């Protein structure tokens, strides 16, 4: 397990307190991050059905494919497993497992909260589950565990500090490899080697673009060869114990032009001033405007339709972040100590970002790499 049993018990207690307030005797969760957060169970096999049933009293039960039981024993504190095996059946065995778990808990006849927002509770699965438990009322659970995850514990913050350091090592290696004539693929090889060597897990890929390709917001690396004067844009993450920290930096192949320097200085100045507004108790809508409005006014972008930042922490692909809280126009929520965000700003082919922890004393950068436009000779 990544955390002491006491931390998992605390998370479960807070979840069950919220369930009782919401009049939910049981919730069945399918989102991998939330299963991991409550139980410690980790697998990459979420192409198969996995879930956790959490009663409002007592311990949860894991719903697993049988070949994942060794992983559950190795990673989770939950000992009660309902398992299924791969077999053809008009009623999928995996959903029958969920039915049996609810029946054995004595909770198959009332309100059952389900995480309708989960990538992994498909419409097909939801309909099948409803047929299998006809006496239950499936209701949308109010993202109880998601919201608990917003406030990071000291141990989670420690994991994020390590992840931030790993991400910086990846960026540094990528910048050093960014020489005229090499391909983005070669740069990516240097990046991923540095990340693994630093102890990071790997995502599916990383955003590494150059030259005219820097307008691809989520561009993968390619066989394009770097040319002198190109900007090379990195958005990378370090991953420590499944906790992600992210950073954006930009470098120039060879010396930077005066125009490139002015662009970078403008973005960094605006972002520095906006990050300073991220105080505990600040309104997220006000913070968003501090990022968004000055960048548009600078003329570097005609519009700014993407989010200015989002919550980040425990993460599974296909998602690139928590996205439980986002900085977009019109939001009205408050920043709290223990929240962690990826705050980003892009313009004119350049990008800079930081992973920011909200503390009682103001915002703290977990990513500490120098904030400047890097350049070669």
C-alpha positions in Angstrom: 0.0 0.0 0.0 1.2 3.5 -0.7 -0.2 4.9 2.6 -0.6 3.7 6.1 -3.9 2.0 6.9 -4.8 4.9 9.1 -4.9 7.2 6.1 -7.2 4.9 4.2 -9.4 4.6 7.3 -9.7 8.3 7.6 -10.7 8.6 3.9 -13.3 5.9 4.4 -14.8 7.6 7.5 -15.1 10.9 5.7 -16.7 9.2 2.7 -19.3 7.4 4.9 -20.1 10.6 6.8 -20.9 12.3 3.5 -22.9 9.2 2.4 -25.1 9.4 5.4 -25.7 13.1 4.9 -26.7 12.3 1.3 -29.0 9.4 2.4 -27.0 6.9 0.5 -26.8 3.5 2.2 -24.2 2.3 -0.4 -22.3 3.7 -3.3 -20.7 1.6 -6.2 -17.7 3.4 -7.6 -16.1 2.7 -10.9 -13.6 5.6 -11.3 -10.1 4.2 -11.0 -8.8 7.1 -9.0 -11.5 6.8 -6.4 -11.1 3.1 -6.1 -7.4 3.6 -5.6 -7.9 6.5 -3.1 -10.2 4.5 -0.9 -8.8 1.0 -1.1 -5.2 1.2 -2.5 -6.1 -1.3 -5.2 -4.1 -0.6 -8.4 -4.2 -2.2 -11.8 -3.8 -1.0 -15.4 -6.5 -3.4 -16.4 -9.5 -1.1 -16.3 -10.5 -2.2 -19.8 -12.2 -4.9 -17.7 -14.9 -4.2 -15.1 -13.7 -3.3 -11.7 -15.6 -1.4 -8.9 -15.8 -1.0 -5.2 -19.0 -1.1 -3.2 -18.9 1.1 -0.1 -21.6 0.7 2.5 -22.3 3.7 4.8 -21.3 1.4 7.7 -18.5 -1.2 7.7 -15.7 -2.0 5.2 -15.9 -1.7 1.4 -15.8 -4.8 -0.9 -13.9 -5.0 -4.1 -15.5 -6.3 -7.3 -12.7 -7.8 -9.4 -11.8 -9.9 -12.4 -10.3 -13.1 -10.9 -6.8 -12.6 -12.5 -6.5 -9.2 -10.6 -6.8 -10.8 -7.1 -3.0 -11.0 -6.7 -2.8 -7.3 -7.4 -5.5 -6.6 -4.9 -3.8 -8.6 -2.2 -0.5 -6.8 -2.9 -1.8 -3.3 -3.0 -5.1 -3.0 -1.0 -6.1 -3.2 2.6 -9.6 -4.5 1.5 -9.8 -8.3 2.0 -13.4 -9.0 0.9 -13.4 -9.6 -2.9 -16.2 -10.6 -5.2 -14.7 -12.0 -8.3 -15.7 -13.0 -11.8 -13.9 -14.9 -14.6 -13.9 -14.4 -18.3 -16.8 -16.5 -19.8 -19.6 -16.0 -22.3 -22.9 -15.3 -20.7 -26.0 -13.5 -21.6 -25.8 -11.8 -18.3 -22.2 -10.5 -17.9 -20.5 -12.2 -15.0 -18.9 -9.0 -13.9 -22.2 -7.3 -13.3 -23.6 -10.4 -11.5 -20.7 -10.0 -9.1 -21.9 -6.5 -8.3 -25.4 -7.8 -7.8 -24.2 -10.5 -5.4 -22.1 -8.0 -3.4 -25.1 -5.7 -2.9 -27.4 -8.6 -1.9 -24.9 -9.9 0.6 -24.5 -6.4 2.1 -28.3 -6.4 2.4 -28.4 -3.2 0.2 -29.8 -4.4 -3.1 -33.3 -3.0 -2.4 -32.8 0.7 -1.6 -30.9 3.7 -2.9 -27.6 2.9 -4.6 -25.3 5.7 -5.5 -23.4 5.3 -8.7 -20.7 7.5 -10.2 -22.4 8.5 -13.4 -19.5 10.8 -14.2 -17.0 7.9 -14.4 -15.4 7.1 -17.7 -15.8 3.4 -16.8 -19.5 3.3 -16.0 -20.7 3.1 -19.6 -24.4 3.5 -20.5 -24.5 -0.2 -21.4 -23.2 -1.2 -18.0 -25.5 1.2 -16.2 -28.6 -0.3 -18.0 -27.5 -3.8 -17.3 -26.9 -3.1 -13.6 -30.3 -1.6 -13.3 -31.9 -4.7 -14.7 -30.0 -7.0 -12.4 -31.0 -5.1 -9.2 -34.6 -4.2 -10.1 -35.6 -3.4 -6.5 -32.8 -0.8 -6.1 -33.0 2.8 -7.2 -29.8 3.8 -8.9 -29.1 7.5 -8.2 -26.2 9.8 -9.1 -23.8 10.1 -6.2 -22.6 13.7 -5.6 -19.0 13.0 -6.4 -18.2 12.4 -2.7 -14.8 10.9 -3.1 -13.8 13.3 -5.9 -14.4 16.3 -3.6 -12.5 14.7 -0.7 -9.5 14.2 -3.0 -9.3 18.0 -3.5 -7.6 18.6 -0.2 -4.3 16.8 -0.1 -2.9 15.2 3.0 0.7 15.9 4.0 1.7 12.5 2.6 0.0 13.2 -0.7 1.8 16.6 -0.9 5.1 14.9 -0.2 4.4 12.6 -3.2 3.6 15.6 -5.4 6.9 17.3 -4.4 8.8 14.2 -5.7 6.7 14.1 -8.9 7.4 17.8 -9.5 11.2 17.2 -9.2 10.9 14.3 -11.7 9.0 16.4 -14.2 11.7 19.1 -14.0 14.4 16.5 -14.8 12.5 15.4 -17.9 12.2 19.0 -19.1 15.9 19.7 -18.5 16.9 16.6 -20.4 14.6 17.6 -23.3 16.0 21.1 -23.5 19.6 19.8 -23.5 18.7 17.4 -26.4 17.1 20.2 -28.4 19.8 20.8 -31.0 19.4 21.8 -34.7 19.1 18.7 -36.9 17.7 16.2 -34.3 14.2 15.0 -34.4 11.5 15.5 -31.8 11.5 11.8 -31.4 15.2 11.9 -30.3 14.3 14.7 -27.9 11.4 12.5 -26.5 13.8 9.6 -26.0 16.0 11.9 -23.8 12.9 13.1 -21.9 11.5 9.7 -21.1 14.9 8.2 -20.2 15.4 11.0 -17.7 11.9 10.6 -16.3 12.3 6.9 -15.7 15.8 7.4 -14.3 14.4 9.9 -11.9 11.9 7.3 -10.6 8.8 8.5 -12.5 6.1 6.4 -14.0 5.3 7.1 -17.6 2.1 8.5 -19.1 0.9 7.3 -22.5 3.0 10.0 -24.0 4.2 13.6 -23.5 3.6 16.9 -25.2 6.7 17.7 -27.1 6.4 20.0 -30.2 8.6 22.4 -32.1 8.5 25.1 -34.7 5.1 25.4 -36.5 3.8 22.4 -34.5 3.7 24.3 -31.2 0.1 25.4 -32.0 -0.9 21.7 -31.4 -2.2 22.0 -27.9 -1.9 18.3 -27.2 0.7 17.4 -29.9 2.7 14.3 -29.6 6.4 14.2 -30.7 7.1 13.5 -34.4 9.9 12.9 -36.8 10.2 16.6 -37.5 13.8 17.9 -37.4 14.5 20.9 -35.2 15.8 24.0 -36.9 17.8 26.9 -35.6 15.5 29.5 -34.2 12.7 27.0 -33.4 10.8 27.2 -30.2 10.5 23.7 -28.5 7.5 23.4 -26.2 7.3 20.8 -23.4 4.4 19.9 -21.2 5.5 17.0 -19.1 4.6 15.3 -15.9 6.4 13.4 -13.2 4.4 10.5 -11.7 5.2 9.3 -8.2 3.0 6.7 -6.5 0.3 7.6 -9.1 0.4 11.3 -8.1 1.1 13.6 -11.0 2.8 17.0 -11.0 3.0 18.9 -14.3 5.2 21.6 -15.8 5.5 23.6 -19.1 8.6 25.2 -20.3 9.8 26.5 -23.7 13.3 26.6 -25.1 14.8 28.0 -28.3 17.1 26.1 -30.6 20.1 28.4 -30.7 19.9 32.0 -29.3 16.5 33.6 -28.7 15.4 36.6 -30.8 14.4 39.8 -29.2 10.8 39.1 -30.1 10.9 35.7 -28.6 12.3 37.1 -25.4 9.6 39.8 -25.2 6.9 37.2 -25.7 8.2 35.0 -22.9 8.8 37.9 -20.5 5.2 39.0 -21.1 3.7 35.6 -20.5 5.8 35.0 -17.4 5.0 38.4 -15.9 1.3 38.0 -16.3 1.4 34.5 -14.9 3.5 35.5 -11.9 1.0 38.3 -11.0 -1.9 35.9 -11.4 -0.3 33.2 -9.3 0.1 35.7 -6.5 -3.7 36.0 -6.3 -4.1 32.3 -5.5 -4.6 32.9 -1.8 -6.6 30.6 0.5 -10.1 32.0 0.5 -9.8 33.6 -3.0 -12.7 33.3 -5.4 -11.7 31.1 -8.4 -13.5 33.3 -10.8 -11.4 36.3 -9.7 -8.3 34.2 -10.0 -9.3 33.1 -13.5 -9.7 36.7 -14.7 -6.2 37.5 -13.3 -4.8 34.9 -15.7 -7.1 35.4 -18.7 -7.8 39.1 -19.1 -4.2 40.4 -19.1 -3.1 37.8 -21.6 -5.8 38.8 -24.1 -5.0 42.5 -23.5 -1.4 41.8 -24.3 -2.3 40.9 -27.8 -0.5 37.5 -27.7 -3.9 35.8 -28.1 -7.1 37.0 -29.7 -9.1 34.7 -27.4 -8.5 32.5 -24.4 -11.2 29.8 -24.5 -9.3 27.0 -22.7 -9.1 26.6 -18.9 -6.4 28.6 -17.1 -5.8 25.8 -14.6 -7.3 22.7 -13.0 -6.9 20.5 -10.0 -4.2 17.9 -10.1 -3.1 14.9 -8.0 -4.0 11.2 -8.0 -4.5 10.4 -11.7 -5.3 7.6 -14.2 -5.3 7.8 -17.9 -7.3 8.6 -20.0 -7.7 11.7 -17.9 -4.8 14.2 -17.9 -5.8 15.7 -14.5 -8.4 15.7 -11.7 -10.5 18.4 -13.4 -12.7 18.4 -10.2 -12.0 22.1 -10.0 -11.2 24.2 -13.0 -10.4 27.9 -13.7 -12.8 29.0 -16.4 -14.9 32.1 -16.8 -17.8 32.4 -14.3 -16.7 29.8 -11.7 -17.6 30.6 -8.1 -15.8 28.4 -5.6 -13.1 29.2 -3.1 -9.5 28.1 -2.9 -8.6 26.1 0.2 -5.3 25.1 1.8 -4.2 21.7 0.6 -5.6 22.1 -2.9 -3.1 21.6 -5.8 -3.5 23.0 -9.3 -1.7 23.0 -12.6 -1.8 26.6 -13.8 -0.9 27.2 -17.4 -0.4 29.9 -19.9 0.3 29.7 -23.6 0.7 32.2 -26.4 2.7 32.7 -29.7 4.0 29.2 -29.6 5.3 29.3 -26.1 4.0 27.8 -22.9 4.8 28.1 -19.2 3.1 26.4 -16.2 3.5 25.4 -12.6 2.1 22.9 -10.2 0.8 25.1 -7.3 -0.1 24.2 -3.7 -2.4 26.4 -1.8 -1.2 27.0 1.7 -2.4 29.2 4.6 0.5 31.5 3.7 -0.2 31.8 0.0 0.5 29.8 -3.2 3.6 27.6 -3.2 5.3 26.4 -6.4 5.9 22.6 -6.2 7.7 22.9 -9.5 10.7 25.1 -8.8 12.5 25.2 -12.2 13.7 28.7 -13.2 10.9 30.7 -14.9 12.4 32.0 -18.1 12.7 31.3 -21.8 15.6 28.8 -22.2 17.8 29.1 -25.2 20.9 27.6 -26.7 24.0 29.1 -28.3 
